[in-house]
Each structure stands twice: as C-alpha cells, then as structure tokens.
Amino acid sequence: MAERSALRVGLLGAGQLGRMLALAGYPLDVRCLLLDPTADSPGSHVAEQIVAEYTDPAALARLAECDVVSYEFENVPASAAAWLAERVPVYPPPAALEVARDRLHEKTRFRDLGIPTARFKSAESAQELEHALSELGVPALIKTRTLGYDGKGQLLLRDAPNAQAIWGRFRGVPLIVEEYVAFQRELSLIAVRSTRGDVAFYPLVQNEHRDGILHLSQAPAPNTEGGLQHTAEDYASRLLASLDYAGVLALELFEVNGALLANEMAPRVHNSGHWTIEGAEVSQFENHLRAILGLPLGSTAARGYPAMLNLIGNLPDRERVLAVPGAHLHLYGKAARAGRKLGHVTLSCNTAEQRCERVDALLRMLSP
C-alpha cells in the first residue's frame, strides 16, 4: 500500500493566527508552510516559515506547491494573491480580500445585500470630508479605508469639525465617515463555509474592547433571545454566498435597541473566535482547514459557557493564571510591548454564573 503524504497548506502570514492554524493542522496530518517577512514570527515556532516579502517570486512559487493557500490577515498584497490563485486554489477567494480590505467596499457590499449598517460616506478630499460630516453630523467616526485594525486608522470626532485639519492629520488618504452609533453592546459571529458549500455557525459572541483592542469575549453571548442568532446567521449567509466563500469569516456587529447593525467583516479566523480552541466541539482553526481542504465541517457547538481574555502588553504569571479553575493559557512567543497581543486565556465553565465568577477572578489577577 502506498504511503499517504500529509496535506500541505500554504499561509500568507506567520503571526499568532498562523501559529494556531498550524497547530490545528497536526491532528489532521495537515502541515502548514508560512510566508512572512519577519523572522522568528510566532508561527515559525511550530511550522516551517519562509522569511521573504509577500511578493517574492521564489517564495510564492514554493507556496504554490501546496495543496491550497490561505492567509491570516486581509492586507495581503493583491498581486501576490492573484498570482497564487492562477496556480493553486486560494481560499477565501481573493475577491473576498478585495471587499474586506477596503472599508468603503465592505460597507457597500453590506448595503447591497440588504445588511443594515450605520450611515456612511466616502471622502477623498477635504471638501468631500466636510460635506460628509455636514450630512452625517457629529459625533462621527472617521476611518482610513484600508490598513486599519485594532483601533488603528480611526478617529472618533465628538466636536465641531475642522475638515482641513482632519484631512491633513490622515495625510490625504481616502477615508470613510460613519455615523456614530450608540450601541448597547458589540457582538460577533464566526461563520464557516466549505468548498463543498456546507455552512456552519458558532454561537454569537459578546465582545468588550479596550483602546480599540479586543479585551474579553463570552460565548454564547448572554441574552440573545429574540432571534439575534438567526439574524446574524442570515447576514453572514448572504455574505458567504455573494463571495463564493470558503473558510472562516467573522462578522462584527452592533446591537442597537434589539436590532443588529453590521460593522466589519474579517475574511479569516478571528480573535473573537479564540475561545473555540477549548470551548467548542471543533475550533475555528480546525474548521477553517477542513473548509478550505474540502473536508467535512465539524460541530460548532459550544462546550458550556466559555470565555476568552486577551493578554495585552504584559506577560502574566503562569502559575497564577493556571491556578484559576478552567483556565487554558495560550502564549504566542512574543516579546512584551505596550499594546501588543501576547497571548490569551480561555476559560471553560459549566454555567453562566460560573463564567462570571472565573472571569472576575482572572480580571482581578491581571489588573495592574
């Protein structure tokens, strides 16, 4: 009998998401080959990394030898994704990248699919910015159309605007202006669609951010009665179908007076889905690999009432964290730096009350 070789997945990016994807592949006999210009990236500690620019021809040729190629972030150079897509299956498809990497294209896609959002206007000059602010009013959110994440490239404008000064602050890059929404809470939905067309959804997650960076996620989100899960799945289904999608997609949402508004989408595994490693029957990382390789999707059911807490800026005391019942510590192998995601803790809990207790205990421990 011929020996069966491992499946090979090429990944653009070798950060913590690439690391967790590579780890999820080992039980399935899937091996990841990572491309990233930064040496000693988190993913390189668990998988082979090519240290080269994302547009390096020789590096891309090596990735094209894999069974399939994916990525861990949406700001992949379009030329690299297009070159690979001509030679090897690339999932999610490059068209999804084009939508998700530009906030104007993203919001326009939501609107075209009948997915409600806050009102928005584009601005490609100081005059257009002034007009947008005049129409939408203040407070308003001003964002760069591309390259924004974790609160970067954004400004919450609360007072009377000086459009010329704001335009100069953003150095003349194309902007999107969004009406400020007084939401009750932030939610997200992790969806997955396979190359077979099979679709699955994880429970809605409630998220809390600090300084624009995700701080705490709880799944299933409390108080999602009244069809919120169904509505979120409907929105995500429209996106998945319109993009002919394969892989994990995250949809970030605002709850406003019992209704859901779409905020952003991420065409990849997502920080608000890290709880799935221990907290779901099959993690988002394993399901992403299953989806892009055409394997059957696994169950997305939550195990009890899990939570996830990001570790940002400082490394925790391992012993104290691991002493919390149900705590699972994930460190990414990064040096400490202000504002940097260094790892996360997943909490396994049997009840919502137990989750509250363990989250509070962990927060007290990690407080300065």
C-alpha positions as CSV (number, residue, x, y, z in Angstrom):
1,M,0.0,0.0,0.0
2,A,1.4,3.4,-1.0
3,E,2.3,5.7,1.9
4,R,-0.1,8.6,2.2
5,S,1.6,12.0,2.5
6,A,0.4,14.9,4.6
7,L,-1.8,17.6,3.1
8,R,0.0,20.9,2.8
9,V,-1.5,24.3,3.4
10,G,0.4,27.5,2.5
11,L,-0.3,30.5,4.6
12,L,0.5,34.2,3.9
13,G,1.4,35.4,7.4
14,A,3.1,33.8,10.4
15,G,1.7,35.6,13.3
16,Q,-0.3,34.1,16.1
17,L,-3.2,33.2,13.8
18,G,-0.8,31.3,11.5
19,R,0.6,29.6,14.6
20,M,-2.8,28.5,15.8
21,L,-3.8,27.3,12.3
22,A,-0.6,25.3,12.1
23,L,-1.2,23.7,15.5
24,A,-4.8,22.8,14.5
25,G,-3.4,21.0,11.4
26,Y,-1.2,18.4,13.2
27,P,-4.0,16.1,14.4
28,L,-5.4,16.0,10.8
29,D,-1.9,15.3,9.3
30,V,-2.0,18.7,7.7
31,R,1.3,20.6,7.5
32,C,1.4,24.4,7.1
33,L,4.1,26.4,5.2
34,L,4.1,30.0,6.3
35,L,5.4,33.0,4.4
36,D,6.2,36.2,6.4
37,P,9.0,38.8,6.0
38,T,9.5,38.9,9.8
39,A,11.9,36.3,11.1
40,D,11.1,34.4,14.3
41,S,7.4,35.0,14.0
42,P,5.0,33.2,16.3
43,G,4.1,30.7,13.6
44,S,7.7,29.8,12.9
45,H,8.0,28.2,16.4
46,V,5.6,25.4,15.3
47,A,5.8,25.3,11.5
48,E,8.2,25.9,8.6
49,Q,8.5,29.6,7.7
50,I,9.8,31.2,4.5
51,V,11.3,34.5,5.5
52,A,10.7,36.7,2.5
53,E,8.5,39.5,1.2
54,Y,4.9,38.6,0.3
55,T,5.7,39.4,-3.3
56,D,8.9,37.5,-3.6
57,P,8.6,35.3,-6.7
58,A,10.6,32.3,-5.3
59,A,8.7,32.3,-2.0
60,L,5.4,32.4,-3.8
61,A,6.5,29.6,-6.1
62,R,7.1,27.4,-3.0
63,L,3.7,28.3,-1.6
64,A,2.1,27.3,-5.0
65,E,3.4,23.8,-4.5
66,C,1.0,23.3,-1.5
67,D,-2.5,21.7,-1.9
68,V,-4.2,25.0,-1.1
69,V,-3.2,28.5,0.1
70,S,-4.9,30.7,2.7
71,Y,-3.9,33.7,4.8
72,E,-4.1,35.0,8.4
73,F,-4.7,38.7,7.6
74,E,-6.5,40.7,5.0
75,N,-3.8,43.2,3.9
76,V,-2.1,40.6,1.7
77,P,-0.7,42.3,-1.4
78,A,-3.4,41.9,-4.1
79,S,-0.7,40.9,-6.7
80,A,0.5,38.0,-4.5
81,A,-3.0,36.6,-4.0
82,A,-3.8,37.0,-7.7
83,W,-0.5,35.3,-8.8
84,L,-1.1,32.3,-6.4
85,A,-4.8,32.0,-7.5
86,E,-3.7,31.3,-11.0
87,R,-1.6,28.3,-9.9
88,V,-3.2,26.8,-6.8
89,P,-6.6,27.1,-5.0
90,V,-6.7,30.1,-2.7
91,Y,-9.3,30.4,0.0
92,P,-11.0,32.5,1.0
93,P,-11.1,33.8,-2.7
94,P,-9.1,36.9,-3.5
95,A,-12.4,38.7,-4.3
96,A,-13.2,38.5,-0.5
97,L,-9.9,40.1,0.3
98,E,-10.7,43.0,-2.1
99,V,-14.0,43.6,-0.3
100,A,-12.8,43.2,3.3
101,R,-9.6,45.2,3.0
102,D,-11.4,48.4,1.9
103,R,-14.0,49.7,4.4
104,L,-16.0,51.5,1.7
105,H,-16.2,48.4,-0.4
106,E,-17.1,46.4,2.7
107,K,-19.9,48.8,3.8
108,T,-21.2,49.0,0.2
109,R,-21.4,45.2,0.0
110,F,-23.4,45.1,3.2
111,R,-25.8,47.7,1.8
112,D,-26.1,45.9,-1.5
113,L,-27.0,42.7,0.3
114,G,-29.6,44.3,2.5
115,I,-27.5,44.1,5.6
116,P,-28.1,47.2,7.8
117,T,-25.2,49.4,8.8
118,A,-24.7,52.8,10.2
119,R,-24.9,55.6,7.6
120,F,-21.6,56.2,5.8
121,K,-20.0,58.5,3.2
122,S,-16.7,58.3,1.4
123,A,-14.2,61.2,1.4
124,E,-11.3,61.6,-1.0
125,S,-10.6,65.3,-0.4
126,A,-11.0,67.8,2.4
127,Q,-14.1,69.2,0.7
128,E,-15.7,65.8,0.5
129,L,-14.9,65.2,4.1
130,E,-16.5,68.5,5.1
131,H,-19.6,67.5,3.1
132,A,-19.8,64.1,4.7
133,L,-19.5,65.5,8.2
134,S,-22.2,68.1,7.4
135,E,-24.6,65.4,6.2
136,L,-23.9,62.8,9.0
137,G,-23.2,65.2,11.8
138,V,-21.1,64.7,15.0
139,P,-20.2,62.6,16.8
140,A,-18.9,60.6,13.8
141,L,-16.2,58.0,13.2
142,I,-13.5,58.8,10.6
143,K,-11.6,55.9,9.3
144,T,-8.9,55.2,6.7
145,R,-10.4,52.9,4.0
146,T,-7.5,50.5,4.2
147,L,-4.9,49.2,6.7
148,G,-6.9,49.8,9.8
149,Y,-7.2,47.2,12.6
150,D,-7.3,47.1,16.4
151,G,-8.5,50.7,16.5
152,K,-5.7,52.0,14.2
153,G,-6.5,54.4,11.5
154,Q,-9.6,55.7,13.3
155,L,-10.8,58.9,14.9
156,L,-13.9,59.5,16.9
157,L,-14.9,63.1,16.3
158,R,-17.1,64.5,19.0
159,D,-17.0,68.2,18.4
160,A,-17.5,70.7,15.5
161,P,-15.1,69.5,12.8
162,N,-12.2,71.3,11.1
163,A,-12.2,69.2,7.9
164,Q,-9.0,70.7,6.5
165,A,-7.1,69.8,9.8
166,I,-8.5,66.3,9.9
167,W,-7.7,65.7,6.3
168,G,-4.1,66.7,7.0
169,R,-4.0,64.5,10.1
170,F,-4.8,61.5,7.9
171,R,-2.2,62.7,5.3
172,G,-4.7,62.7,2.5
173,V,-5.5,59.1,2.3
174,P,-9.0,58.0,1.2
175,L,-11.4,58.0,4.1
176,I,-14.8,56.7,5.1
177,V,-17.0,58.7,7.5
178,E,-19.6,56.7,9.6
179,E,-22.4,57.9,11.7
180,Y,-21.8,57.3,15.3
181,V,-24.0,54.5,16.7
182,A,-25.0,54.4,20.4
183,F,-24.9,50.6,20.6
184,Q,-25.8,48.6,23.6
185,R,-23.1,46.0,23.0
186,E,-20.7,44.5,20.5
187,L,-21.3,41.0,19.1
188,S,-19.6,38.9,16.6
189,L,-20.5,35.7,14.6
190,I,-17.9,33.2,13.4
191,A,-19.2,31.5,10.3
192,V,-17.5,28.8,8.1
193,R,-18.3,27.6,4.6
194,S,-16.5,24.7,2.9
195,T,-15.6,24.3,-0.7
196,R,-18.5,21.8,-0.8
197,G,-20.9,24.6,0.1
198,D,-21.6,23.3,3.6
199,V,-22.1,26.2,6.1
200,A,-21.9,26.2,9.9
201,F,-22.1,29.0,12.6
202,Y,-20.7,29.3,16.1
203,P,-22.9,30.9,18.8
204,L,-22.9,34.7,18.9
205,V,-20.1,36.1,21.0
206,Q,-20.3,39.2,23.2
207,N,-17.1,41.3,23.0
208,E,-15.6,44.1,25.1
209,H,-12.9,46.3,23.7
210,R,-10.3,48.5,25.4
211,D,-8.4,51.2,23.4
212,G,-9.8,49.6,20.2
213,I,-8.4,46.1,21.0
214,L,-10.5,43.1,21.9
215,H,-10.3,42.5,25.6
216,L,-12.9,39.9,26.5
217,S,-15.2,37.5,24.6
218,Q,-18.0,35.4,26.0
219,A,-19.8,32.7,24.2
220,P,-22.7,32.1,23.9
221,A,-23.4,35.8,24.3
222,P,-25.8,36.5,27.2
223,N,-29.4,37.5,26.4
224,T,-29.5,36.6,22.7
225,E,-33.2,35.7,22.8
226,G,-35.5,37.2,20.2
227,G,-33.8,35.9,17.1
228,L,-30.4,37.6,17.2
229,Q,-28.6,34.4,16.4
230,H,-30.9,33.8,13.4
231,T,-30.5,37.4,12.2
232,A,-26.7,37.2,12.4
233,E,-26.6,33.9,10.6
234,D,-28.8,35.3,7.9
235,Y,-26.5,38.3,7.3
236,A,-23.4,36.0,7.3
237,S,-25.1,33.6,4.8
238,R,-25.7,36.4,2.4
239,L,-22.0,37.4,2.6
240,L,-20.8,33.8,2.2
241,A,-22.9,33.2,-0.9
242,S,-22.1,36.5,-2.6
243,L,-18.4,36.0,-2.2
244,D,-18.5,32.3,-3.2
245,Y,-16.6,31.9,0.1
246,A,-14.6,29.0,1.6
247,G,-13.1,29.2,5.1
248,V,-13.9,31.0,8.3
249,L,-15.4,34.5,8.1
250,A,-16.0,36.8,11.1
251,L,-18.9,39.3,11.1
252,E,-18.7,42.1,13.7
253,L,-22.0,43.5,14.8
254,F,-23.5,46.2,17.0
255,E,-26.7,45.5,18.9
256,V,-28.9,48.7,18.8
257,N,-32.3,48.5,20.5
258,G,-32.7,44.8,19.9
259,A,-31.6,45.0,16.2
260,L,-28.2,44.2,14.6
261,L,-26.1,46.5,12.5
262,A,-23.0,45.1,10.7
263,N,-19.8,46.9,11.5
264,E,-17.0,45.0,9.8
265,M,-16.1,41.6,8.4
266,A,-12.8,39.7,8.6
267,P,-12.1,37.0,5.9
268,R,-10.1,34.8,8.2
269,V,-10.0,33.2,11.6
270,H,-10.7,35.9,14.2
271,N,-9.6,37.0,17.7
272,S,-13.2,36.7,18.9
273,G,-13.2,33.1,18.0
274,H,-10.1,32.0,20.0
275,W,-12.5,30.6,22.7
276,T,-13.3,27.8,20.3
277,I,-9.9,26.1,20.9
278,E,-11.1,24.6,24.2
279,G,-14.7,26.0,24.2
280,A,-16.2,24.4,21.1
281,E,-16.5,20.9,19.8
282,V,-14.3,21.8,16.9
283,S,-12.2,25.1,16.9
284,Q,-12.4,27.8,14.3
285,F,-8.9,26.9,13.3
286,E,-9.6,23.3,12.6
287,N,-12.8,24.1,10.8
288,H,-11.0,26.7,8.6
289,L,-8.6,23.9,7.5
290,R,-11.4,21.5,7.0
291,A,-13.3,24.0,4.9
292,I,-10.5,25.0,2.5
293,L,-9.4,21.4,2.1
294,G,-12.9,20.2,1.2
295,L,-13.2,18.1,4.4
296,P,-16.5,17.7,6.3
297,L,-17.0,20.5,8.8
298,G,-17.0,19.8,12.5
299,S,-19.6,20.7,15.1
300,T,-19.6,24.4,16.1
301,A,-21.5,23.8,19.4
302,A,-20.1,25.5,22.5
303,R,-18.9,23.4,25.4
304,G,-20.7,25.0,28.3
305,Y,-20.1,28.7,28.7
306,P,-16.6,29.6,27.7
307,A,-14.8,32.9,27.7
308,M,-11.6,34.3,26.3
309,L,-9.4,37.1,27.7
310,N,-6.7,38.7,25.6
311,L,-3.3,39.2,27.3
312,I,-2.1,42.6,26.0
313,G,1.2,44.4,26.8
314,N,2.5,42.3,29.7
315,L,3.1,38.6,30.2
316,P,1.1,37.1,33.1
317,D,2.3,34.9,35.9
318,R,1.8,31.4,34.5
319,E,1.2,29.7,37.9
320,R,-1.4,32.2,39.0
321,V,-3.3,32.0,35.7
322,L,-3.2,28.2,35.6
323,A,-4.5,28.1,39.2
324,V,-7.8,29.5,38.1
325,P,-10.2,26.6,37.6
326,G,-10.9,26.0,33.9
327,A,-8.1,28.3,32.6
328,H,-6.2,27.4,29.5
329,L,-3.2,29.6,28.8
330,H,-2.0,30.3,25.2
331,L,1.2,32.4,24.8
332,Y,2.4,33.4,21.4
333,G,6.1,33.5,21.9
334,K,6.3,37.3,21.6
335,A,8.3,39.9,23.5
336,A,6.3,42.1,25.7
337,R,5.4,45.6,24.3
338,A,2.7,48.1,25.1
339,G,-0.5,47.3,23.1
340,R,0.8,44.0,21.8
341,K,-1.3,40.8,21.9
342,L,1.0,38.4,23.7
343,G,-1.5,35.6,24.3
344,H,-4.9,34.8,25.6
345,V,-6.6,32.7,28.3
346,T,-9.6,30.6,27.5
347,L,-11.9,29.8,30.4
348,S,-14.0,26.6,30.4
349,C,-17.2,27.0,32.5
350,N,-20.2,24.8,33.1
351,T,-22.7,27.7,33.8
352,A,-23.1,31.3,33.0
353,E,-22.8,32.1,36.7
354,Q,-19.5,30.2,36.9
355,R,-18.2,32.1,33.9
356,C,-18.9,35.4,35.7
357,E,-17.0,34.2,38.7
358,R,-14.0,33.0,36.8
359,V,-13.8,36.0,34.5
360,D,-13.9,38.3,37.6
361,A,-11.2,36.2,39.3
362,L,-9.0,36.4,36.2
363,L,-9.5,40.1,35.7
364,R,-8.6,40.8,39.4
365,M,-5.4,38.8,39.0
366,L,-4.3,40.5,35.8
367,S,-5.2,44.1,36.9
368,P,-2.1,46.3,37.4
